Amino acid sequence: MELSDYIRILRKNWLVIVVTTLVGVAVAAGFSLTRTPQFEATSGVFVSTEGGSTITELQQGSNFTQARIATYVELVEEPFVLNPVITDLGLNMNADALAGRVTASAQLDSTIVQITVTDADPAKAALIANALGASLANAVETLETRDGQEVSPVKLTRVRDAQAPRVPVSPNVPLNLALGGLVGLALGVGIAVLRAVLDNKVRNTRDIENLTDRPLIGAIPFDPKAKERPLILEADPHNQRSEAFRALRTNLQFLEMDGGNIFVVTSSLPSEGKSTTTINLAVALADAGKRVALLDTDLRKPKVAEYLNIEGGAGLTDVLIGRARVADVMLPWGKRPLYVLPAGKVPPNPSELLGSKQMGQLLEALGNEFDVVLCDAPPLLPVTDAAVLSKFTAGALLIVAAGKTTTHQLSGALDALETVGSKVGGVVLTMLPTRGPDSYGYGYGYGYGGYGTYGAPAEKPTRRGRKTSASDSSDDQLLP
């Protein structure tokens, strides 16, 4: 993935990252507040040897002291030094418990042993640290006194008395909060990346580019009121979604389909915006002056007649079985060169009818009569209708719902068309979010208030009608 991909992932999952960061800070704060404050007190003990009369003797004494320092540091935590302190101070603990609160150290090339004691009582910590310094001196004197001698060659002197500290060393609240925030931030970023890796939904144009080399000819933004106003070009012609359909119309006219003007519009699965896209595209083409024929070839769940509010009792099915002529059932719609052929009654054999010779002849005749022919077909994965029908068309327009269609489903739909030798004219991405990293990015935010037509009432579509005499004369040329 590129840097832009990671930025998009972070933008998309910013809420998860913020929540995990806050949770990390909250956990760190809770941990800090429930800990008992601990104080540290440190005493210093200087180690020396008997003085010599020559430089050689002094050097030997210094080397001896350096060699012994590490041993004296370890001796501080031994019961031989700890037990006298426990007895003298009357501590209610054993040597092991006290050793867990004691730390002894000595810097390199130094002869000072530093004894640090940690305790919840600052005065008690200082008292124990001073007592350990005295006990260490006594222990070393005892251990270093040779047989037959009364004085030890090594002498320990307390050079720094421990003082009761005023500020606790733990919990370190600022440090804990920072660490908690960093851990929460890292966890949030990890969750965001994992979600992106496991996400198999088609969400943007790059996901489509990774699956097919066919062009993306349209990007339709999500409209929460799409079910209430499927014909957005009629309900709100200056809506952002309406502009997207006009952009789709423009791109469709530049497709190189070997001169073909018949397109089947389909999708992978139902509810991806296939029918509404087909209808709005037909309206947009008709608004541009194109003679458009819109066929409802979804002979299983037809929607065109319902969305256009026209009579759909007779239509394509009747034409294919020879019960009616095209001129009798093909209806004009609105004050534009748009003609609609409803599906008619649902037949028991949709695939056979759509793949019949009569269907091929009908499309050929309509292609000669109209500038553009759009066929609203069923989805590809549940049934084979669209794949069968696509053989008679110049190409298929594949509708993909952003955030709903998976990459596996899109691949399956492309394979279904490739299996029958159909050409995919382009892909249309629908239901794109209007906000966020995967949002619809055409940017029509400037509005249309200055053009004088914003908010004008839409024209009502014709409910049911017959063509004019001129239209009848031309439609008589179509196949019955």
C-alpha positions in Angstrom: 0.0 0.0 0.0 1.1 3.6 -0.7 1.2 6.4 1.8 -2.1 7.7 0.6 -3.7 4.4 1.4 -2.5 4.6 5.0 -3.7 8.1 5.3 -7.1 7.1 4.0 -7.2 4.2 6.5 -6.4 6.6 9.3 -9.0 9.0 8.2 -11.6 6.3 7.8 -10.9 4.8 11.3 -10.1 8.0 13.2 -12.9 7.4 15.6 -11.6 3.9 16.5 -8.1 5.4 17.0 -9.3 8.2 19.2 -11.4 5.8 21.3 -8.6 3.3 21.8 -6.2 6.2 22.7 -8.6 7.6 25.3 -9.1 4.1 26.7 -5.4 3.7 27.0 -5.1 7.0 28.8 -8.1 6.1 31.1 -6.6 2.7 31.9 -3.2 4.3 32.7 -5.0 6.9 34.9 -6.9 4.3 36.7 -3.8 2.3 37.3 -1.9 5.3 38.6 -4.7 6.4 41.0 -5.0 2.9 42.5 -1.3 2.6 43.2 0.1 3.5 46.6 2.7 6.3 46.3 6.2 5.1 46.8 9.1 7.2 48.1 12.8 6.7 47.7 15.6 7.6 50.1 19.3 7.2 49.3 22.3 7.1 51.6 26.0 7.0 50.5 28.8 4.9 52.0 32.5 5.6 51.2 34.8 2.7 50.9 38.5 3.2 51.8 41.6 1.1 52.8 44.4 1.7 55.3 46.8 4.3 54.0 50.3 3.3 52.8 53.6 5.1 53.0 54.5 4.7 49.4 52.9 5.3 46.1 52.9 1.6 45.3 51.1 0.8 48.6 48.5 3.5 47.8 48.0 2.1 44.3 47.5 -1.4 45.6 45.0 -0.1 48.2 43.0 1.7 45.5 43.0 -1.4 43.3 41.9 -3.5 46.2 39.0 -1.2 46.9 37.8 -1.1 43.3 37.8 -4.9 43.2 35.7 -5.1 46.4 33.1 -2.5 45.5 31.0 -5.0 43.4 31.0 -7.4 46.3 29.9 -4.8 48.8 27.1 -3.8 46.5 25.8 -7.4 46.4 26.3 -7.7 50.2 23.7 -4.9 50.9 20.8 -7.2 49.9 22.1 -10.2 51.8 20.5 -11.3 55.2 23.9 -10.7 56.9 23.3 -7.0 56.4 19.5 -6.9 56.4 18.7 -8.9 59.5 20.4 -6.4 61.9 18.4 -3.6 60.4 15.1 -5.5 60.8 16.0 -6.2 64.5 17.1 -2.7 65.3 14.2 -1.0 63.7 11.6 -3.6 64.6 10.4 -4.1 61.0 7.5 -6.4 60.5 9.1 -8.2 57.5 11.8 -10.8 56.7 15.1 -10.3 54.9 13.6 -11.3 51.5 10.8 -8.8 51.8 13.2 -6.0 52.8 15.6 -6.9 50.0 12.8 -6.3 47.5 12.7 -2.7 48.6 16.5 -2.1 48.6 18.7 -1.3 45.6 22.5 -0.8 45.9 24.7 0.5 43.2 28.1 2.0 42.6 29.3 4.1 39.6 32.2 3.0 37.5 35.6 4.0 39.0 33.8 5.2 42.1 34.3 4.0 45.7 30.9 5.2 47.0 28.1 2.6 47.5 24.7 4.1 47.1 21.9 2.4 49.0 18.3 3.3 47.9 15.2 2.2 49.9 11.7 2.4 48.6 8.7 2.6 51.0 5.3 4.1 51.2 6.5 6.1 54.3 9.2 8.6 53.3 10.5 8.9 56.8 10.7 5.1 57.1 12.5 4.9 53.8 15.2 7.3 55.0 15.6 5.6 58.4 16.1 2.2 56.7 18.6 3.6 54.2 20.7 5.1 57.0 20.5 1.9 59.0 21.6 -0.2 56.1 24.6 2.0 55.6 25.7 1.4 59.2 24.9 -2.3 59.0 27.0 -2.6 55.8 29.9 -0.9 57.5 29.8 -3.3 60.4 29.4 -6.3 58.1 32.4 -5.4 56.0 34.5 -4.7 59.1 33.6 -8.1 60.4 34.2 -9.9 57.1 37.5 -8.1 56.2 39.2 -8.4 59.6 41.8 -11.1 59.2 42.6 -13.7 61.9 45.0 -12.3 64.4 44.1 -8.7 63.5 41.9 -6.4 65.5 41.4 -3.8 62.8 39.9 -4.3 59.3 42.0 -3.0 56.4 38.8 -1.7 54.8 36.8 1.1 56.3 33.2 2.2 55.3 32.1 5.7 56.2 28.6 7.0 55.6 29.2 10.2 53.7 25.5 11.0 52.8 22.6 10.6 55.1 19.3 9.8 53.6 16.6 12.4 53.9 12.8 11.9 53.9 11.7 12.6 50.3 8.7 14.9 49.6 7.8 13.8 46.1 6.9 10.1 45.4 8.8 8.3 42.6 5.9 6.2 41.7 3.4 6.1 40.3 4.7 8.5 37.7 1.4 9.8 36.5 2.5 11.9 33.5 4.7 9.0 32.2 1.9 6.5 32.8 -0.6 8.6 30.9 1.8 9.1 28.0 2.6 5.4 27.8 -1.1 4.5 28.1 -1.9 7.0 25.3 0.8 5.6 23.1 -0.3 2.0 23.7 -3.9 2.9 22.9 -2.8 4.8 19.8 -0.8 1.9 18.5 -3.7 -0.5 19.2 -6.1 1.8 17.4 -3.8 2.1 14.3 -3.3 -1.7 14.4 -7.1 -2.3 14.5 -7.5 0.2 11.6 -4.9 -1.5 9.4 -6.3 -5.0 10.3 -9.8 -3.8 9.3 -8.5 -2.5 6.0 -6.7 -5.8 5.3 -9.7 -7.9 6.1 -12.2 -5.6 4.4 -13.2 -7.2 1.1 -15.8 -4.6 0.1 -15.4 -2.4 -3.0 -15.3 1.1 -1.5 -13.5 3.3 -4.0 -12.1 3.6 -7.5 -8.8 2.0 -6.6 -10.6 -1.2 -5.6 -12.2 -1.4 -9.0 -8.9 -0.7 -10.8 -7.3 -3.6 -9.0 -10.0 -6.0 -10.4 -10.6 -4.8 -13.9 -9.1 -2.7 -16.6 -12.5 -1.5 -17.8 -13.1 2.3 -17.2 -15.0 3.7 -14.4 -17.6 5.8 -16.2 -19.7 7.0 -13.3 -19.7 7.7 -9.6 -23.1 8.2 -8.0 -23.2 9.6 -4.5 -25.3 8.0 -1.8 -28.8 9.6 -1.3 -30.6 8.6 1.9 -33.9 9.6 0.2 -33.2 7.5 -2.9 -36.2 5.3 -2.2 -38.5 8.3 -1.9 -37.2 9.9 -5.1 -35.7 7.4 -7.4 -36.0 9.7 -10.3 -33.7 12.4 -9.0 -33.4 14.2 -12.3 -37.1 14.9 -12.1 -37.4 15.4 -8.3 -34.3 17.6 -7.9 -32.5 18.3 -11.2 -29.8 20.4 -9.5 -29.0 17.8 -6.8 -25.4 16.5 -6.6 -26.7 13.1 -7.5 -28.3 14.5 -10.6 -25.0 16.0 -11.7 -23.4 12.6 -11.3 -25.9 11.1 -13.7 -25.2 13.8 -16.2 -21.5 13.1 -15.9 -22.3 9.4 -16.5 -24.2 10.4 -19.6 -21.2 12.3 -20.9 -18.8 9.5 -20.3 -21.1 6.9 -21.9 -21.1 8.9 -25.1 -17.4 8.7 -25.4 -17.2 4.9 -24.9 -15.6 3.1 -27.8 -18.1 0.3 -28.4 -17.5 -0.2 -32.2 -20.4 1.9 -33.1 -22.9 0.0 -30.9 -25.6 1.9 -29.1 -27.3 -0.9 -27.2 -26.3 -1.4 -23.6 -27.4 -3.8 -20.9 -27.2 -2.4 -17.4 -26.7 -5.0 -14.7 -25.0 -5.7 -11.4 -23.6 -8.5 -9.3 -26.5 -8.7 -6.8 -29.9 -7.0 -6.2 -30.2 -3.6 -4.4 -27.1 -2.1 -5.9 -29.0 0.8 -7.6 -29.2 -0.9 -11.0 -32.7 0.1 -12.0 -32.5 3.7 -10.7 -29.2 4.2 -12.4 -30.6 2.9 -15.7 -33.7 5.1 -15.5 -31.9 8.3 -14.5 -29.3 7.7 -17.2 -32.1 7.3 -19.8 -33.6 10.6 -18.6 -30.2 12.4 -18.7 -29.6 11.1 -22.3 -33.1 12.2 -23.4 -32.5 15.7 -21.8 -29.4 16.0 -24.0 -31.6 15.5 -27.1 -30.9 11.8 -27.7 -33.7 9.5 -28.8 -33.6 6.9 -26.0 -35.4 3.5 -25.7 -35.6 2.2 -22.2 -36.4 -1.5 -21.9 -37.2 -3.3 -18.7 -35.6 -6.7 -19.4 -35.8 -7.7 -15.8 -38.5 -10.3 -16.3 -38.3 -11.5 -12.7 -38.6 -8.4 -10.6 -39.4 -5.5 -13.0 -39.1 -2.0 -11.5 -39.1 0.4 -14.4 -42.9 0.8 -14.7 -43.2 1.3 -11.0 -40.5 4.0 -10.8 -41.8 5.8 -13.9 -45.4 5.5 -12.7 -46.7 4.0 -16.0 -48.8 1.1 -16.8 -46.8 -2.1 -17.0 -49.4 -4.8 -17.6 -48.3 -5.3 -21.2 -44.8 -5.0 -22.5 -41.7 -6.9 -23.6 -43.0 -10.3 -22.7 -46.0 -9.7 -25.0 -43.8 -8.6 -27.8 -41.5 -11.6 -27.6 -44.3 -14.1 -27.7 -46.1 -12.3 -30.6 -49.1 -11.1 -28.6 -48.5 -7.4 -29.2 -46.5 -5.1 -31.4 -43.8 -2.8 -30.1 -45.7 0.3 -31.2 -48.7 -0.8 -29.1 -46.9 -1.2 -25.8 -43.9 1.2 -26.0 -44.9 4.4 -24.2 -43.5 7.9 -24.4 -42.5 9.4 -21.1 -42.4 13.1 -20.3 -41.7 15.9 -22.6 -38.5 14.4 -24.0 -37.5 11.8 -26.6 -37.7 8.9 -24.2 -39.7 5.8 -24.9 -40.2 3.0 -22.4 -41.0 -0.6 -23.0 -42.1 -2.2 -19.7 -41.5 -5.8 -18.8 -45.1 -6.9 -19.0 -46.2 -10.1 -17.2 -43.5 -12.2 -15.5 -43.0 -15.3 -17.6 -42.0 -18.8 -16.4 -38.9 -18.8 -18.7 -37.2 -15.4 -18.6 -33.7 -16.6 -19.7 -35.1 -18.4 -22.7 -37.1 -15.4 -23.8 -34.2 -13.0 -23.4 -31.9 -15.3 -25.3 -34.4 -15.9 -28.1 -34.0 -14.9 -31.8 -37.0 -12.6 -31.4 -35.1 -10.6 -28.7 -32.1 -10.2 -30.9 -34.3 -9.0 -33.8 -36.1 -6.6 -31.5 -32.9 -5.0 -30.2 -31.5 -4.7 -33.7 -34.6 -2.9 -34.8 -34.6 -0.6 -31.8 -30.9 0.1 -32.3 -31.6 1.3 -35.8 -34.5 3.5 -34.6 -33.0 5.1 -31.5 -29.8 6.8 -30.6 -29.3 4.8 -27.4 -31.0 1.7 -26.2 -30.8 0.8 -22.4 -31.8 -2.5 -21.1 -32.4 -2.8 -17.3 -31.4 -6.5 -16.7 -31.4 -8.7 -13.6 -28.2 -9.1 -11.5 -25.6 -11.5 -12.9 -24.8 -13.8 -10.0 -28.3 -15.1 -9.0 -29.5 -15.6 -12.7 -28.0 -15.8 -16.2 -30.5 -13.4 -17.8 -28.1 -10.4 -18.1 -25.3 -12.6 -19.5 -27.6 -14.1 -22.1 -29.0 -10.7 -23.1 -25.5 -9.1 -23.3 -24.7 -11.1 -26.4 -27.1 -8.9 -28.4 -25.7 -5.6 -27.1 -22.6 -3.5 -27.7 -21.6 -4.0 -24.1 -22.6 -4.2 -20.4 -22.6 -1.4 -17.9 -21.8 -3.0 -14.5 -23.3 -1.3 -11.4 -21.2 -1.7 -8.2 -22.5 -0.5 -4.8 -19.7 1.1 -2.7 -19.4 -0.5 0.7 -21.9 -3.3 -0.3 -20.5 -5.3 -3.2 -17.5 -7.5 -2.3 -14.5 -7.9 -4.5 -15.4 -11.6 -4.9 -18.9 -10.7 -6.1 -17.5 -8.2 -8.6 -15.0 -10.7 -9.9 -17.8 -13.2 -10.3 -19.9 -10.8 -12.3 -17.0 -9.9 -14.6 -16.3 -13.6 -15.1 -19.9 -14.3 -15.9 -19.8 -11.7 -18.7 -16.4 -12.9 -19.9 -17.6 -16.5 -20.1 -20.3 -15.6 -22.7 -17.9 -13.4 -24.6 -19.6 -10.1 -23.7 -17.7 -6.8 -23.4 -17.9 -4.7 -20.3 -18.3 -1.1 -21.5 -17.7 0.4 -18.1 -18.3 0.3 -14.4 -20.5 2.6 -12.5 -19.9 3.0 -8.7 -23.1 3.8 -6.8 -23.9 4.7 -3.2 -20.6 6.5 -2.7 -20.5 8.2 0.7 -20.7 12.0 0.6 -18.2 12.4 3.5 -15.0 10.7 4.6 -12.0 9.3 2.8 -14.1 7.3 0.3 -16.5 10.1 -0.4 -17.9 11.3 -3.7 -15.3 13.7 -4.9 -16.8 15.8 -7.7 -17.2 18.8 -5.5 -20.4 20.5 -6.7 -20.5 22.6 -3.6 -20.8 25.9 -5.4 -24.6 25.5 -5.8 -26.9 26.8 -8.5 -28.6 29.7 -6.8 -27.4 32.2 -9.4 -28.7 30.4 -12.5 -32.4 31.1 -11.8 -33.7 27.6 -12.0 -32.7 26.2 -8.6 -35.8 25.0 -6.8 -38.1 25.2 -9.8 -40.9 22.6 -9.7 -40.3 19.5 -11.7 -42.5 18.6 -14.6 -44.8 15.7 -13.9 -44.2 12.6 -16.0 -46.9 11.3 -18.3 -48.7 8.4 -16.6 -50.0 6.5 -19.7 -50.2 7.5 -23.2 -50.0 6.8 -26.9 -47.5 8.2 -29.3 -48.4 10.9 -31.7 -49.3 10.1 -35.2 -45.7 10.9 -36.3 -44.3 8.6 -33.8 -46.8 5.9 -34.8 -45.7 6.1 -38.4 -42.0 5.6 -37.4 -42.8 2.9 -34.8 -44.7 0.9 -37.4 -41.3 0.1 -38.8 -40.3 -1.8 -35.7 -40.9 -5.6 -35.4 -44.3 -6.6 -34.2 
